[in-house]
Amino acid sequence: MTPKRIELDPHLVGRMHKRGISREDVRWLLAEGLPAAAETRGGETRLAKRGYLGKREAKVVYLENAERILVITVMWVGEEKGT
């Protein structure tokens, strides 16, 4: 079985840079993070995982299908929305 392709939402890349979260951090969260509460928006179920990157906890939100994982956002836990 081949690993799924990981795609980053274009808006996400700027947010990652602003928040100091790397692509490697995102990959680690997807592989090693603990499942967090999923939510449904517009008929799509958004999955989430949480984990510590150093001393801070982060959360990655993504969509997954048979071929790929589309990362929607990644944030520090406790960070206010829109920052």
N, CA, C and O atoms as CSV, one atom per row, in Angstrom:
chain,resi,resn,atom,element,x,y,z
A,1,MET,N,N,0.836,-1.182,0.000
A,1,MET,CA,C,0.000,0.000,0.000
A,1,MET,C,C,0.881,1.246,0.000
A,1,MET,O,O,1.814,1.351,0.796
A,2,THR,N,N,0.587,2.174,-0.879
A,2,THR,CA,C,1.364,3.401,-0.935
A,2,THR,C,C,0.767,4.435,0.014
A,2,THR,O,O,-0.445,4.453,0.226
A,3,PRO,N,N,1.610,5.300,0.588
A,3,PRO,CA,C,1.081,6.324,1.492
A,3,PRO,C,C,0.226,7.330,0.723
A,3,PRO,O,O,0.416,7.553,-0.472
A,4,LYS,N,N,-0.705,7.920,1.436
A,4,LYS,CA,C,-1.563,8.920,0.814
A,4,LYS,C,C,-0.796,10.211,0.587
A,4,LYS,O,O,0.093,10.576,1.356
A,5,ARG,N,N,-1.162,10.885,-0.481
A,5,ARG,CA,C,-0.585,12.192,-0.794
A,5,ARG,C,C,-1.125,13.206,0.218
A,5,ARG,O,O,-2.320,13.214,0.514
A,6,ILE,N,N,-0.246,14.057,0.746
A,6,ILE,CA,C,-0.648,15.122,1.670
A,6,ILE,C,C,-0.617,16.429,0.909
A,6,ILE,O,O,0.418,16.821,0.370
A,7,GLU,N,N,-1.755,17.105,0.867
A,7,GLU,CA,C,-1.867,18.397,0.200
A,7,GLU,C,C,-2.187,19.462,1.235
A,7,GLU,O,O,-2.924,19.216,2.190
A,8,LEU,N,N,-1.627,20.642,1.037
A,8,LEU,CA,C,-1.870,21.767,1.934
A,8,LEU,C,C,-2.751,22.787,1.235
A,8,LEU,O,O,-2.459,23.200,0.113
A,9,ASP,N,N,-3.828,23.195,1.894
A,9,ASP,CA,C,-4.679,24.247,1.355
A,9,ASP,C,C,-3.795,25.477,1.141
A,9,ASP,O,O,-3.001,25.812,2.020
A,10,PRO,N,N,-3.911,26.160,-0.006
A,10,PRO,CA,C,-3.038,27.310,-0.276
A,10,PRO,C,C,-3.069,28.379,0.818
A,10,PRO,O,O,-2.033,28.963,1.137
A,11,HIS,N,N,-4.226,28.635,1.387
A,11,HIS,CA,C,-4.338,29.625,2.466
A,11,HIS,C,C,-3.555,29.187,3.699
A,11,HIS,O,O,-3.035,30.014,4.449
A,12,LEU,N,N,-3.481,27.884,3.894
A,12,LEU,CA,C,-2.809,27.324,5.064
A,12,LEU,C,C,-1.320,27.649,5.101
A,12,LEU,O,O,-0.771,27.903,6.173
A,13,VAL,N,N,-0.669,27.644,3.957
A,13,VAL,CA,C,0.790,27.836,3.920
A,13,VAL,C,C,1.184,29.157,4.575
A,13,VAL,O,O,2.150,29.201,5.338
A,14,GLY,N,N,0.453,30.228,4.290
A,14,GLY,CA,C,0.719,31.517,4.924
A,14,GLY,C,C,0.482,31.480,6.421
A,14,GLY,O,O,1.245,32.067,7.189
A,15,ARG,N,N,-0.567,30.799,6.837
A,15,ARG,CA,C,-0.879,30.673,8.266
A,15,ARG,C,C,0.221,29.883,8.992
A,15,ARG,O,O,0.615,30.230,10.105
A,16,MET,N,N,0.706,28.823,8.347
A,16,MET,CA,C,1.766,28.028,8.958
A,16,MET,C,C,2.995,28.888,9.211
A,16,MET,O,O,3.582,28.842,10.292
A,17,HIS,N,N,3.382,29.670,8.210
A,17,HIS,CA,C,4.554,30.534,8.353
A,17,HIS,C,C,4.343,31.522,9.503
A,17,HIS,O,O,5.232,31.715,10.333
A,18,LYS,N,N,3.175,32.139,9.547
A,18,LYS,CA,C,2.859,33.117,10.602
A,18,LYS,C,C,2.901,32.471,11.986
A,18,LYS,O,O,3.324,33.102,12.955
A,19,ARG,N,N,2.464,31.221,12.077
A,19,ARG,CA,C,2.388,30.539,13.370
A,19,ARG,C,C,3.674,29.794,13.730
A,19,ARG,O,O,3.790,29.265,14.836
A,20,GLY,N,N,4.629,29.747,12.822
A,20,GLY,CA,C,5.885,29.058,13.100
A,20,GLY,C,C,5.743,27.546,13.134
A,20,GLY,O,O,6.410,26.869,13.915
A,21,ILE,N,N,4.867,27.018,12.280
A,21,ILE,CA,C,4.633,25.573,12.201
A,21,ILE,C,C,5.109,25.100,10.824
A,21,ILE,O,O,4.701,25.645,9.799
A,22,SER,N,N,5.963,24.098,10.809
A,22,SER,CA,C,6.557,23.629,9.553
A,22,SER,C,C,5.752,22.490,8.919
A,22,SER,O,O,4.861,21.913,9.541
A,23,ARG,N,N,6.094,22.187,7.665
A,23,ARG,CA,C,5.482,21.038,6.982
A,23,ARG,C,C,5.805,19.742,7.720
A,23,ARG,O,O,4.968,18.844,7.804
A,24,GLU,N,N,7.015,19.650,8.251
A,24,GLU,CA,C,7.397,18.464,9.017
A,24,GLU,C,C,6.544,18.343,10.272
A,24,GLU,O,O,6.179,17.235,10.666
A,25,ASP,N,N,6.219,19.476,10.912
A,25,ASP,CA,C,5.336,19.460,12.084
A,25,ASP,C,C,3.961,18.917,11.700
A,25,ASP,O,O,3.382,18.110,12.426
A,26,VAL,N,N,3.445,19.363,10.558
A,26,VAL,CA,C,2.138,18.900,10.086
A,26,VAL,C,C,2.177,17.398,9.828
A,26,VAL,O,O,1.268,16.673,10.233
A,27,ARG,N,N,3.219,16.933,9.162
A,27,ARG,CA,C,3.349,15.491,8.895
A,27,ARG,C,C,3.406,14.692,10.195
A,27,ARG,O,O,2.790,13.632,10.311
A,28,TRP,N,N,4.151,15.212,11.171
A,28,TRP,CA,C,4.248,14.528,12.459
A,28,TRP,C,C,2.884,14.457,13.137
A,28,TRP,O,O,2.495,13.401,13.636
A,29,LEU,N,N,2.148,15.580,13.159
A,29,LEU,CA,C,0.821,15.580,13.777
A,29,LEU,C,C,-0.107,14.567,13.110
A,29,LEU,O,O,-0.844,13.856,13.792
A,30,LEU,N,N,-0.072,14.501,11.783
A,30,LEU,CA,C,-0.919,13.550,11.064
A,30,LEU,C,C,-0.555,12.104,11.404
A,30,LEU,O,O,-1.436,11.257,11.548
A,31,ALA,N,N,0.736,11.824,11.530
A,31,ALA,CA,C,1.194,10.457,11.780
A,31,ALA,C,C,1.106,10.053,13.249
A,31,ALA,O,O,0.744,8.919,13.564
A,32,GLU,N,N,1.436,10.980,14.146
A,32,GLU,CA,C,1.596,10.631,15.560
A,32,GLU,C,C,0.591,11.288,16.503
A,32,GLU,O,O,0.485,10.893,17.664
A,33,GLY,N,N,-0.146,12.287,16.017
A,33,GLY,CA,C,-1.080,13.005,16.879
A,33,GLY,C,C,-2.238,12.125,17.335
A,33,GLY,O,O,-2.554,11.106,16.721
A,34,LEU,N,N,-2.853,12.548,18.418
A,34,LEU,CA,C,-4.008,11.841,18.950
A,34,LEU,C,C,-5.273,12.379,18.300
A,34,LEU,O,O,-5.392,13.588,18.098
A,35,PRO,N,N,-6.217,11.511,17.969
A,35,PRO,CA,C,-7.454,11.991,17.352
A,35,PRO,C,C,-8.169,13.002,18.239
A,35,PRO,O,O,-8.262,12.828,19.454
A,36,ALA,N,N,-8.667,14.053,17.615
A,36,ALA,CA,C,-9.449,15.087,18.299
A,36,ALA,C,C,-10.860,15.049,17.721
A,36,ALA,O,O,-11.118,14.344,16.745
A,37,ALA,N,N,-11.754,15.795,18.313
A,37,ALA,CA,C,-13.156,15.801,17.878
A,37,ALA,C,C,-13.275,16.216,16.412
A,37,ALA,O,O,-12.705,17.220,15.985
A,38,ALA,N,N,-14.021,15.427,15.660
A,38,ALA,CA,C,-14.304,15.755,14.261
A,38,ALA,C,C,-15.511,16.677,14.216
A,38,ALA,O,O,-16.313,16.711,15.149
A,39,GLU,N,N,-15.634,17.423,13.125
A,39,GLU,CA,C,-16.810,18.274,12.951
A,39,GLU,C,C,-17.281,18.176,11.510
A,39,GLU,O,O,-16.498,17.886,10.605
A,40,THR,N,N,-18.552,18.419,11.310
A,40,THR,CA,C,-19.118,18.368,9.966
A,40,THR,C,C,-19.501,19.772,9.540
A,40,THR,O,O,-20.214,20.479,10.251
A,41,ARG,N,N,-19.016,20.167,8.364
A,41,ARG,CA,C,-19.335,21.471,7.774
A,41,ARG,C,C,-19.667,21.254,6.311
A,41,ARG,O,O,-18.909,20.613,5.582
A,42,GLY,N,N,-20.791,21.783,5.886
A,42,GLY,CA,C,-21.174,21.666,4.482
A,42,GLY,C,C,-21.215,20.240,3.988
A,42,GLY,O,O,-20.903,19.982,2.825
A,43,GLY,N,N,-21.589,19.310,4.839
A,43,GLY,CA,C,-21.676,17.913,4.449
A,43,GLY,C,C,-20.365,17.153,4.472
A,43,GLY,O,O,-20.342,15.953,4.197
A,44,GLU,N,N,-19.251,17.846,4.801
A,44,GLU,CA,C,-17.940,17.191,4.867
A,44,GLU,C,C,-17.538,17.002,6.325
A,44,GLU,O,O,-17.716,17.898,7.150
A,45,THR,N,N,-16.999,15.832,6.630
A,45,THR,CA,C,-16.495,15.584,7.974
A,45,THR,C,C,-15.032,15.964,8.022
A,45,THR,O,O,-14.202,15.385,7.320
A,46,ARG,N,N,-14.726,16.937,8.852
A,46,ARG,CA,C,-13.347,17.381,9.041
A,46,ARG,C,C,-12.768,16.649,10.242
A,46,ARG,O,O,-13.294,16.729,11.352
A,47,LEU,N,N,-11.685,15.941,10.001
A,47,LEU,CA,C,-11.001,15.195,11.043
A,47,LEU,C,C,-9.955,16.095,11.691
A,47,LEU,O,O,-9.556,17.105,11.111
A,48,ALA,N,N,-9.515,15.734,12.879
A,48,ALA,CA,C,-8.502,16.531,13.568
A,48,ALA,C,C,-7.621,15.629,14.418
A,48,ALA,O,O,-8.048,14.579,14.898
A,49,LYS,N,N,-6.387,16.066,14.590
A,49,LYS,CA,C,-5.447,15.406,15.496
A,49,LYS,C,C,-4.723,16.483,16.290
A,49,LYS,O,O,-4.524,17.599,15.811
A,50,ARG,N,N,-4.331,16.131,17.516
A,50,ARG,CA,C,-3.617,17.055,18.396
A,50,ARG,C,C,-2.344,16.401,18.905
A,50,ARG,O,O,-2.257,15.181,19.038
A,51,GLY,N,N,-1.359,17.245,19.187
A,51,GLY,CA,C,-0.123,16.737,19.745
A,51,GLY,C,C,0.779,17.889,20.144
A,51,GLY,O,O,0.539,19.037,19.771
A,52,TYR,N,N,1.812,17.577,20.901
A,52,TYR,CA,C,2.747,18.608,21.356
A,52,TYR,C,C,3.907,18.743,20.386
A,52,TYR,O,O,4.549,17.762,20.013
A,53,LEU,N,N,4.159,19.975,19.991
A,53,LEU,CA,C,5.336,20.341,19.206
A,53,LEU,C,C,6.210,21.134,20.163
A,53,LEU,O,O,6.007,22.332,20.362
A,54,GLY,N,N,7.170,20.462,20.746
A,54,GLY,CA,C,7.942,21.098,21.812
A,54,GLY,C,C,7.051,21.205,23.044
A,54,GLY,O,O,6.474,20.213,23.489
A,55,LYS,N,N,6.940,22.412,23.592
A,55,LYS,CA,C,6.144,22.627,24.806
A,55,LYS,C,C,4.725,23.087,24.516
A,55,LYS,O,O,3.928,23.250,25.441
A,56,ARG,N,N,4.395,23.300,23.240
A,56,ARG,CA,C,3.070,23.813,22.880
A,56,ARG,C,C,2.252,22.750,22.175
A,56,ARG,O,O,2.772,21.956,21.390
A,57,GLU,N,N,0.956,22.751,22.471
A,57,GLU,CA,C,0.061,21.803,21.834
A,57,GLU,C,C,-0.507,22.404,20.549
A,57,GLU,O,O,-0.900,23.570,20.516
A,58,ALA,N,N,-0.542,21.596,19.501
A,58,ALA,CA,C,-1.051,22.032,18.201
A,58,ALA,C,C,-2.158,21.089,17.749
A,58,ALA,O,O,-2.271,19.957,18.220
A,59,LYS,N,N,-2.972,21.587,16.821
A,59,LYS,CA,C,-4.079,20.813,16.267
A,59,LYS,C,C,-4.074,20.979,14.755
A,59,LYS,O,O,-3.950,22.093,14.245
A,60,VAL,N,N,-4.209,19.869,14.042
A,60,VAL,CA,C,-4.307,19.899,12.583
A,60,VAL,C,C,-5.712,19.425,12.206
A,60,VAL,O,O,-6.212,18.440,12.750
A,61,VAL,N,N,-6.341,20.139,11.266
A,61,VAL,CA,C,-7.681,19.806,10.784
A,61,VAL,C,C,-7.557,19.445,9.308
A,61,VAL,O,O,-6.904,20.157,8.545
A,62,TYR,N,N,-8.188,18.330,8.902
A,62,TYR,CA,C,-7.982,17.844,7.541
A,62,TYR,C,C,-9.176,17.047,7.035
A,62,TYR,O,O,-10.022,16.594,7.807
A,63,LEU,N,N,-9.219,16.893,5.722
A,63,LEU,CA,C,-10.170,16.014,5.043
A,63,LEU,C,C,-9.374,14.837,4.505
A,63,LEU,O,O,-8.220,15.003,4.109
A,64,GLU,N,N,-9.967,13.656,4.486
A,64,GLU,CA,C,-9.246,12.481,4.008
A,64,GLU,C,C,-10.156,11.640,3.118
A,64,GLU,O,O,-11.327,11.420,3.427
A,65,ASN,N,N,-9.591,11.179,2.011
A,65,ASN,CA,C,-10.293,10.203,1.177
A,65,ASN,C,C,-9.306,9.094,0.828
A,65,ASN,O,O,-8.224,9.030,1.412
A,66,ALA,N,N,-9.652,8.235,-0.097
A,66,ALA,CA,C,-8.819,7.075,-0.411
A,66,ALA,C,C,-7.459,7.442,-0.986
A,66,ALA,O,O,-6.500,6.689,-0.816
A,67,GLU,N,N,-7.354,8.597,-1.672
A,67,GLU,CA,C,-6.100,8.962,-2.331
A,67,GLU,C,C,-5.266,10.016,-1.606
A,67,GLU,O,O,-4.045,10.052,-1.758
A,68,ARG,N,N,-5.919,10.876,-0.818
A,68,ARG,CA,C,-5.159,12.003,-0.276
A,68,ARG,C,C,-5.681,12.472,1.074
A,68,ARG,O,O,-6.771,12.114,1.521
A,69,ILE,N,N,-4.847,13.286,1.692
A,69,ILE,CA,C,-5.205,14.029,2.900
A,69,ILE,C,C,-5.049,15.494,2.539
A,69,ILE,O,O,-3.969,15.921,2.132
A,70,LEU,N,N,-6.125,16.275,2.686
A,70,LEU,CA,C,-6.085,17.710,2.431
A,70,LEU,C,C,-6.091,18.420,3.776
A,70,LEU,O,O,-7.093,18.404,4.492
A,71,VAL,N,N,-4.967,19.043,4.116
A,71,VAL,CA,C,-4.860,19.760,5.381
A,71,VAL,C,C,-5.512,21.126,5.217
A,71,VAL,O,O,-5.136,21.907,4.343
A,72,ILE,N,N,-6.490,21.400,6.068
A,72,ILE,CA,C,-7.246,22.648,5.996
A,72,ILE,C,C,-6.591,23.720,6.850
A,72,ILE,O,O,-6.414,24.855,6.406
A,73,THR,N,N,-6.232,23.356,8.080
A,73,THR,CA,C,-5.572,24.320,8.953
A,73,THR,C,C,-4.761,23.596,10.020
A,73,THR,O,O,-4.973,22.418,10.305
A,74,VAL,N,N,-3.841,24.329,10.588
A,74,VAL,CA,C,-3.083,23.858,11.742
A,74,VAL,C,C,-2.905,25.069,12.650
A,74,VAL,O,O,-2.605,26.170,12.189
A,75,MET,N,N,-3.095,24.848,13.942
A,75,MET,CA,C,-3.058,25.979,14.875
A,75,MET,C,C,-2.532,25.526,16.226
A,75,MET,O,O,-2.522,24.337,16.543
A,76,TRP,N,N,-2.104,26.480,16.997
A,76,TRP,CA,C,-1.746,26.212,18.379
A,76,TRP,C,C,-3.044,26.110,19.164
A,76,TRP,O,O,-3.942,26.931,18.975
A,77,VAL,N,N,-3.161,25.125,20.032
A,77,VAL,CA,C,-4.356,24.962,20.850
A,77,VAL,C,C,-4.440,26.152,21.802
A,77,VAL,O,O,-3.461,26.516,22.454
A,78,GLY,N,N,-5.622,26.745,21.867
A,78,GLY,CA,C,-5.830,27.934,22.695
A,78,GLY,C,C,-5.689,29.231,21.899
A,78,GLY,O,O,-6.007,30.307,22.404
A,79,GLU,N,N,-5.211,29.131,20.647
A,79,GLU,CA,C,-5.076,30.301,19.803
A,79,GLU,C,C,-6.456,30.764,19.370
A,79,GLU,O,O,-7.323,29.945,19.068
A,80,GLU,N,N,-6.657,32.046,19.339
A,80,GLU,CA,C,-7.957,32.566,18.929
A,80,GLU,C,C,-8.131,32.398,17.439
A,80,GLU,O,O,-7.167,32.475,16.678
A,81,LYS,N,N,-9.372,32.166,17.020
A,81,LYS,CA,C,-9.674,32.034,15.588
A,81,LYS,C,C,-9.335,33.321,14.869
A,81,LYS,O,O,-9.506,34.419,15.399
A,82,GLY,N,N,-8.840,33.157,13.625
A,82,GLY,CA,C,-8.535,34.323,12.796
A,82,GLY,C,C,-7.156,34.883,13.021
A,82,GLY,O,O,-6.799,35.886,12.402
A,83,THR,N,N,-6.347,34.261,13.902
A,83,THR,CA,C,-4.985,34.763,14.089
A,83,THR,C,C,-3.992,33.886,13.407
A,83,THR,O,O,-2.792,34.156,13.459
